Amino acid sequence: MQREDVIKTVNNFLVEEIEIEENLLKEEALLKEDLGIDSLDFVDIVVIVERNFGFKIKPEEMKDVKTLGQFYDYIANKVKE
């Protein structure tokens, strides 16, 4: 899966299931501050990522992921493993 496919899939579920406005989805957007993703949203995201990409997000691997672009990279790298 290419990074572009990851971006499309992630953006789709952020808009459809987490109800984030599409115009906010920029690589430099901060997950918590700009997109308003809280711990409850993150629980949903973990389930959605597992369903869409076939792996579980490990909280310790997410500690340095602050922006949407970093989140795309994290998923793209995990999918390649």
C-alpha positions as CSV (number, residue, x, y, z in Angstrom):
1,M,0.0,0.0,0.0
2,Q,1.4,3.4,-1.0
3,R,1.5,6.4,1.3
4,E,-1.1,8.1,-0.9
5,D,-3.5,5.2,-0.3
6,V,-2.9,5.4,3.5
7,I,-3.6,9.2,3.4
8,K,-6.9,8.6,1.5
9,T,-8.0,5.8,3.8
10,V,-7.1,7.7,7.0
11,N,-8.7,11.0,5.8
12,N,-11.8,9.1,4.9
13,F,-12.3,7.5,8.3
14,L,-11.3,10.8,10.1
15,V,-14.1,12.6,8.2
16,E,-16.7,9.8,8.2
17,E,-16.3,8.2,11.6
18,I,-14.4,10.7,13.8
19,E,-16.3,13.6,12.2
20,I,-13.3,15.9,11.6
21,E,-13.8,18.6,8.9
22,E,-12.0,17.7,5.8
23,N,-10.5,21.2,5.4
24,L,-8.5,20.6,8.7
25,L,-6.7,17.5,7.3
26,K,-3.3,18.9,6.6
27,E,0.1,17.1,7.1
28,E,1.2,19.7,9.7
29,A,-2.1,19.5,11.7
30,L,-1.5,18.6,15.3
31,L,-3.7,15.6,16.2
32,K,-4.8,16.9,19.6
33,E,-4.6,20.7,19.2
34,D,-5.7,21.2,15.6
35,L,-7.9,18.2,15.0
36,G,-9.3,17.8,18.5
37,I,-8.6,14.1,18.7
38,D,-9.1,13.0,22.3
39,S,-8.5,9.7,24.1
40,L,-12.0,8.5,23.3
41,D,-11.5,9.3,19.6
42,F,-8.1,7.5,19.8
43,V,-9.8,4.3,21.0
44,D,-12.0,4.4,17.9
45,I,-9.1,5.2,15.7
46,V,-7.2,2.1,17.0
47,V,-10.2,-0.1,16.1
48,I,-10.6,1.5,12.7
49,V,-6.9,1.2,11.9
50,E,-6.9,-2.5,12.8
51,R,-10.0,-3.1,10.6
52,N,-8.5,-1.1,7.7
53,F,-4.8,-1.9,7.9
54,G,-4.7,-5.2,9.8
55,F,-2.4,-4.3,12.7
56,K,-2.8,-3.0,16.3
57,I,-1.5,0.4,17.2
58,K,0.9,0.2,20.2
59,P,0.6,3.3,22.4
60,E,4.3,3.3,23.1
61,E,4.9,3.6,19.3
62,M,2.6,6.6,19.1
63,K,4.3,8.8,21.8
64,D,6.3,10.8,19.2
65,V,3.4,11.0,16.7
66,K,2.1,14.6,17.0
67,T,1.0,15.6,13.5
68,L,-1.3,14.0,11.0
69,G,1.7,13.6,8.6
70,Q,3.6,11.6,11.3
71,F,0.5,9.5,11.7
72,Y,0.3,8.8,8.0
73,D,4.0,7.8,8.1
74,Y,3.5,5.6,11.1
75,I,0.7,3.7,9.4
76,A,2.6,3.5,6.0
77,N,5.7,2.1,7.8
78,K,3.7,-0.5,9.8
79,V,1.9,-1.7,6.6
80,K,5.3,-2.3,5.0
81,E,6.5,-4.5,7.9
